[in-house]
Amino acid sequence: MLLLTSTSDIIRVVTGSAASVAVHASYIDNNAGTITPGRTNTAAITSATTTTVVASPGSGVQRNVKYLGFENNHATASTVVTVQHFDGTTSVDLISVVLLAGEDLVMSSTGDWMHHDSNGA
């Protein structure tokens, strides 16, 4: 799990080369005890760039990121994927891996990271 507790907190991904990385995020927002589930599908990232994949919560809202999935859908290209927590001032790398074609990187609801090959192993 990852907590976004200010209006400046975001989760972003840095891709190192042109591939086709699809991203899914699921989260729960807590607004003074009112729980609201949410999710974001980020369009395929096809260049070396930095992309916000979980936006900041609204004022007074705490966002609990429960799942993150990154899949390299490119037929042949690999890319470095670095997941970061950014608080508006400081960026912290959470994990960085090379995703070969067809591989994925997943963060589970317990906060565990798993890197799967193109066969899911």
C-alpha positions as CSV (number, residue, x, y, z in Angstrom):
1,M,0.0,0.0,0.0
2,L,1.1,3.6,-0.7
3,L,-0.4,6.6,1.1
4,L,-1.0,9.9,-0.6
5,T,-1.9,12.3,2.2
6,S,-1.5,15.8,0.7
7,T,-2.7,17.6,-2.3
8,S,0.9,17.5,-3.6
9,D,1.5,13.7,-3.3
10,I,1.5,11.7,-6.6
11,I,2.7,8.4,-7.9
12,R,4.6,8.7,-11.2
13,V,6.5,6.4,-13.5
14,V,9.6,7.2,-15.4
15,T,10.1,5.2,-18.6
16,G,13.6,4.9,-20.0
17,S,12.8,4.3,-23.7
18,A,10.1,4.0,-26.3
19,A,8.1,0.9,-25.6
20,S,4.4,0.6,-24.8
21,V,3.8,0.5,-21.0
22,A,0.2,0.3,-19.9
23,V,-0.6,1.2,-16.3
24,H,-3.5,0.4,-14.0
25,A,-4.0,1.8,-10.4
26,S,-6.6,1.0,-7.9
27,Y,-7.1,3.0,-4.7
28,I,-9.4,4.0,-1.9
29,D,-10.0,7.5,-0.8
30,N,-10.9,8.3,2.8
31,N,-12.6,11.6,3.3
32,A,-13.4,12.0,7.0
33,G,-14.5,8.4,7.2
34,T,-16.3,8.3,3.9
35,I,-14.6,5.6,1.8
36,T,-14.7,5.9,-2.0
37,P,-13.0,3.4,-4.3
38,G,-11.3,4.6,-7.4
39,R,-9.1,3.5,-10.3
40,T,-7.1,4.9,-13.1
41,N,-6.1,3.4,-16.4
42,T,-3.2,5.4,-18.0
43,A,-3.0,5.4,-21.8
44,A,0.0,3.5,-23.1
45,I,3.3,5.3,-22.4
46,T,5.2,5.1,-25.7
47,S,8.3,7.3,-25.1
48,A,11.0,8.0,-22.5
49,T,9.1,10.3,-20.2
50,T,7.8,10.9,-16.7
51,T,4.0,10.2,-16.3
52,T,1.7,10.7,-13.3
53,V,-0.2,7.4,-12.8
54,V,-2.0,8.3,-9.5
55,A,-3.1,11.8,-9.1
56,S,-3.0,13.6,-5.7
57,P,-6.1,13.4,-3.5
58,G,-8.3,16.4,-2.8
59,S,-7.9,18.6,0.3
60,G,-8.5,16.6,3.5
61,V,-8.6,13.3,1.6
62,Q,-6.2,10.4,2.2
63,R,-5.6,8.2,-0.8
64,N,-4.5,4.6,-0.2
65,V,-3.1,3.0,-3.4
66,K,-3.9,-0.7,-3.2
67,Y,-2.7,-1.9,-6.5
68,L,-0.4,-0.8,-9.3
69,G,0.2,-2.7,-12.5
70,F,2.7,-1.8,-15.3
71,E,2.9,-4.0,-18.4
72,N,5.2,-3.6,-21.4
73,N,3.0,-4.4,-24.3
74,H,5.6,-3.7,-27.0
75,A,6.3,-6.7,-29.3
76,T,10.1,-6.4,-29.0
77,A,11.3,-3.3,-27.1
78,S,12.4,-3.4,-23.4
79,T,12.4,-0.3,-21.1
80,V,13.5,0.7,-17.6
81,V,10.5,1.5,-15.5
82,T,11.0,3.5,-12.3
83,V,8.1,4.1,-9.9
84,Q,8.3,7.2,-7.8
85,H,6.5,8.9,-4.9
86,F,6.6,12.6,-5.4
87,D,5.4,15.0,-2.7
88,G,5.7,18.2,-4.8
89,T,9.3,18.8,-3.7
90,T,11.1,15.5,-3.2
91,S,11.0,12.4,-5.5
92,V,11.7,9.0,-4.0
93,D,12.3,6.0,-6.2
94,L,10.2,3.1,-4.9
95,I,11.4,0.5,-7.4
96,S,13.2,0.3,-10.7
97,V,13.2,-2.6,-13.1
98,V,13.9,-3.5,-16.7
99,L,10.6,-4.7,-18.4
100,L,11.3,-6.9,-21.4
101,A,8.6,-7.2,-24.0
102,G,5.5,-8.8,-22.5
103,E,6.7,-8.5,-18.9
104,D,4.9,-6.8,-16.0
105,L,5.5,-5.2,-12.7
106,V,2.8,-5.3,-10.0
107,M,2.4,-3.9,-6.5
108,S,-0.1,-5.8,-4.5
109,S,-2.4,-4.5,-1.8
110,T,0.1,-5.6,0.8
111,G,2.8,-3.4,-0.8
112,D,4.8,-6.3,-2.2
113,W,6.3,-5.8,-5.7
114,M,6.4,-8.7,-8.2
115,H,8.1,-8.7,-11.6
116,H,6.6,-11.3,-14.0
117,D,8.1,-12.6,-17.2
118,S,6.0,-12.8,-20.4
119,N,4.7,-16.2,-19.3
120,G,3.5,-14.8,-16.0
121,A,6.2,-16.6,-13.9
